[in-house]
Amino acid sequence: MRRLWDFPEDVQTRLVALGLSKQGELIGEMSSPHSSIFTFDHGKQTHPRYVVAKGIQVSTSMSVDDKWKYLCRALYEVNNAHAVCHHPSIQRFFDVEIIYGVPFLLSRKRDATLRDVIAEGSLSETEAVSVAVQIVHALRYCASKQLVCHQDLKPENIFVDFIADHFSIPPDYPLRCRTFVADFELANAYLVLRHPYGSRPYMAPEQYRRVADDTALPDFSRVDVFALGVILFEMFTGGVHPIGEHTSLIWPTPAEGKSRKWLREDPWRQWLERGAELDPTGASGLNSEIDRIIRDCLKPNAAVRLSKDELEARLNERLKKVDRHAYEALSLMLADFDQIAREGEEGGWPYYAERVERLNSAFSDRTEL
């Protein structure tokens, strides 16, 4: 059987457009190191209007082992996402389609990523803290479903909907963004693969440890807290990393005139070894309590770093102090989301569960690729 990657690239695109034609007109295509991402438009009269199809990106030049590895990563991601799909703060897939032997995961396109929001400029304290509360609340839910660590938490993996664009709300409604934690292809990867992958600007010290097969795994339960500490600093500084550089200008592709040293591991490890200190210029504009929260997230020693529970409590305490209206609105929203998750778990999602099971069965045995 010919696989999708056996065809020329332009033919692959046409085959994807044809295979997913019920999702609307293909209007966009992009790629990441491991994925091909296609955007479809149902038309302005349909809600949700846009659908994203995420498939693996392989080529005929890759070895069979590498092709199989990419397929396994896709299966791993869809099973992780299925484990937490009932919570409204998780970006979930609503369907899986297989086109010429390649699985495509379908989801609704959100308004933006958190990186897009940060690029607009520094967030207000109310907005930054309310976003961080939503993220850590979602991570706590994931942990309750045995996804102990997202492991690749970064603004690009946090999707955002602007509430006023989707709901009729009063003029004084205090929340702007609703967030969705996305991309679970590395969640718990340290347990499964014994390799602490991640994106260097957001990696905690324990993610740099190479773990032999016969040694105990480190505690990764606070890795995401470290990443969220970096993200908090970026939200308050308009995208400046605690090292003092705009993250998007140095990672993953340095902008013109920027040093390529940040593509190496050593500079990041050296920053961690110096105590993961905050850039003094960016830190000078922080409220003292926010400063303490961020520093407690960035403790190099995981044993004294905040837990997810502690971080959410600290952030809620701060939000309640600076904007009680926002605190109350957010508390009600998250309580409602938690109830929806409980009801979803009890009722199940038979269609999606069946689709995931079919996908797992289709690739249960290593067939010729």
N, C-alpha and C positions, 0 to 999 in steps of 0.2 A: 504493500500500500504506500502510495506517495504521501509524504507529510507536507505540511504547509511550507516548511522551509526549503523543500526541494524545488519550489517554483521561483522564478525571478521576482524581485521585490515588488515591481508594479503589478504583477499578477497576484502576488500575495494580498496586496491591498484590495484588489478587485474581488478576490475570493472572500475576504473578510467582510467587505461591504455587502456582498450577495448573501453570505451566510447569516448576517445579522441585519438583514434588510427590514425585519419587523421592528427594529429599534429606531428606524427613521433613516434620514440621509446622513451619510458619512461626511462630516465637515472638518475633521481635524485628525492629525496623526502625529505622534511624537514617540520618542523612545528614551529609556533609561538604560543603565548598564545591563539590566536583566529583563526588562519588560518592553513590550510594544503596547502603546496606549492609543486607542481610537475613540473619538467622540462622535456621537450620533445626535441628530436633532429630529425630535418628533413633530416640531412645529409649534408655533406660539399658542395654539389653542389647547395644547396638551400639558398636563402637569403630572410628574415632573417632565420638563421639556427635553432636557439633555441627559443622555446615558453615556457612561464611560465603559469601554470594554478593555480589560487588561489581560494581555497574553504574554507568554514567554518570548524572548527574543533570542533566536538561535540562527545559525547559518550552516550551510552544507559543509563548510570547512571545519566545523567543530567535531571533536571526537564523539563517538557513541556515548562514552562515559560522561562527557560534559553535557550532551543533550539530555541524557537521563537525569543528571543532577538538576538541570533547570526544570524539568518536569516534576521532579520530587519537591523542589522548592515551591512550585505552584500548588501542588497538593497539600504541602505543609501549611501554606498560607490560608488556603480555603478552609482547612479543618480548624485552624486557630480562629479564623473569623467566625466560623460556624459556632464555635464554643461560646462566643460572647455576643452573638448576633441579636439577642433580644433587647439589649439596652439601647435606648435612643441616642446615647452619647458615643456610640461606636459606629463608624462608617462601615456599613454592612453590604455584602453582595446579595442581590435578590435573585440571581440565577447564574447558571453555569452552562455555557455552550461549547461544544467541541467541533472545531472546524479543521478538517484534514489532520486529525490526530493531535491538535493543539487545543488545550482548554482555555477558554476566555471567561473571565470573571466579570459579571455585569453589575454596575452600581450606578446610583444617581450622581450626577455631577453637582458638586456644591458651588457656592458663590465664589469662594476664594480659598487659598491656604493661609495659615497664620503668617507665613513668610510674606505673602502679599499685603496683609494687614500691617505688619511691622514696617514694610517698605514705605507705607504712607507717612510714617513718622512715629515719634514716641506716643505710646498709649497713655491715657489718663490712669491714675492709680485705680480708680473704680473699675475701669475696663480691663486693665492688666490683671488685677487680682481676681476679678470674676472669671476671666478666661482661665487662669491658672487653677482656680477651684474646680471648674468643669473638667479640666484635663486630669487632675489628680483623682477626682471622684470616679472618672471612667477607669483610670488605672487600678483603683481599689476594687472596682467591680471585676476587672479582668483577673486580678490576683485571686479573687474569691472563686473564680472558675479555673484555677490552676495555671493561668498565664502569669507567672510570677513577675516576669520582666518583659516589657515591650522590646527593649534592647536597641532600638533605633529611633528613639523619640527625638524629633526635631521639628521645626516649624513647617517644613514641607510635608510632614506626615500628620499634621493637624489641619483638618478641613473646617471651613467656617461658612455658616449661613448668616446673613444679616437679617435679624428678626423682623425689622420693619418692612422688609421686602416680601415677607411671606405671611405676615399676620397683621390684622388690624389691632393696633395697640394705642394706648393713650399717649398724648404728646410728651408726658413726663415719665414714660416708662424708662427705667434706668439702665436696662441691659441692651447692648448693641449686637453682640455676637452670641451665637450658639455654636458650640464646637463639637467636632467628631474626631475621635482618635482613629487613625487609619494605618494601613500597611503593617500587617502582622507576620510578614515572611521571616522575620528574625526573632519573633517572640519565643522565649525559652530556648533559643538556639544553643546557648551554653550547655543546657541539659542534654539536648539531643545530639549536638555535634561536638561538644566539648571544645568549642572555639568561640572566644568572646568577640564576635563581630560587632560593628557599630560604625557611626560616623564620627570621626575624630573630634570635631569641635564640641561634641556632646558626650564623649566617652568618659566614664569614671575610671579611676585608677585600676580597679579590679578587672576592667574590660581589657587591659593590656597583658593580663597574666595568661601564659600558655599552660594549659593544664594537661598533664600526662594522664594516660588511661588508668593508671593505678593509683592516682592521688585523688583526694577529696576535692569536690568542686567548691569554689568560694561562694559565699552568700551574695546572690545577685539581686536580692529583694529591694535594694535601695539605689540601684543603678539609674532607674528612671527619675528618681528624686534629684540626682546630680544633674541629669539632662534638663530637668524642669527649672533648676536653679539658673542654668545658663540661659534658658528661654525667657525666664523672668527678667533677667538683666537686659536681654535684647529688647524686650517689650518696653522697658522703661527708658532705653537709650536710642530707640529707633534703629536697632539692628546691630549695635556694637557688642561684640563678644567681650567677656571679662578680660581677655588678653589685651584689649584696646583697639582691635581692628574690627571693621565691619565684616561680619561673617560671610555675607554673600559676595564680598569682593576678594576673598582669599580662598573660599571653599565652595564647591569642589573644583572650580576652575578659576585661577587667579585672574583678576582684571588686569588690563594693561598697566604696566608700571608697578604692579604688586609682586612681592617676592614669592617665589615658588617653594620656599622652605616649608610653608604650612601644608604642603602635600606630603611631607615626610612625617614620620612618627615622632622623631626625637624632639622637635620644638614643643609639641603638645605634652609629651611626657615630662619635659623639663618644667613646663608651667605647673603641672600637677605636683611635681617634686618640690617646687617652691611654695606649695600650699594652696594652689588654685586661687591666688589673690585676685581681687577685683581691680580693674583699671581705675586709678584714682580720679581721672577726669569724669568718667561715667558714674562712678560711685558717689561723687560729690553732690549730685542732684537727687540722690535717693533719700527718702524718709528713713530715719534711724531704725525703725522697726522693720521696714522692708529690707534694709541693708543687712540686718541681723538674720532675717529669714533666708535671704539669698546665700549668705556666708554659711549658714547652718545646712543648707542644701549641698554646698560645695565642699564640705569637709572631706579631705582625701581619705580619711579613715572611715570606712563605711559603718563601723560599729558605733560611732558617735554622730553620724549623719542623721538627719531627720528621717523617720519612717513616713510612709504615705499617709497613715492616720494622723501622725503629728503635724505633717505639713498642711493637710486639709484643715485641721483644727486651727492652726496658727493663721492661715490665710482667711478663714471665716471670721476669726476674731478681729483681724485687721479690717476686713470689709465692713463688718458691723460697726466699727468705730468711725470709719470715714464716710460711709454711705449706708445708713440703715435701710433705706428704701431698696437699694440694690441687693443688700444682704437678704432681705425678706423675699424679694422677687426670685432671687436665685435659689434660695432654700426651698421655696414652693415648687419651682421648676424641676429641681433635682429629685425632690420627693415624688413628684408625679412620674418622672422618668423611671425611678426605682420601682414604682408600682407597676408601670407598664412592663418592665423587665420581668417582674415576678409573675405577672399574668401570662406573659409570653412563654416563660419557661414551663408553666403549668399546662398551658394549652398546646404548646409545641408549634412547630411550623412544618407540617408534614411534607409539603411540596418541596421546600428547600432541603429538608433532611433527606428526602428521596433523591434529589439531584446530587447532593454531596456523596451519598452512598453509591450512586451510579458512577460518579467520577472516580471514587476510590476503587471500585470494582474494575473499571475499565483499565486502570493502570496497576492492578494488584500484582500482575506478573510482568517481569521485564520482557517485553516483546521486541522484535526487531525495529530499530529506529532508523 
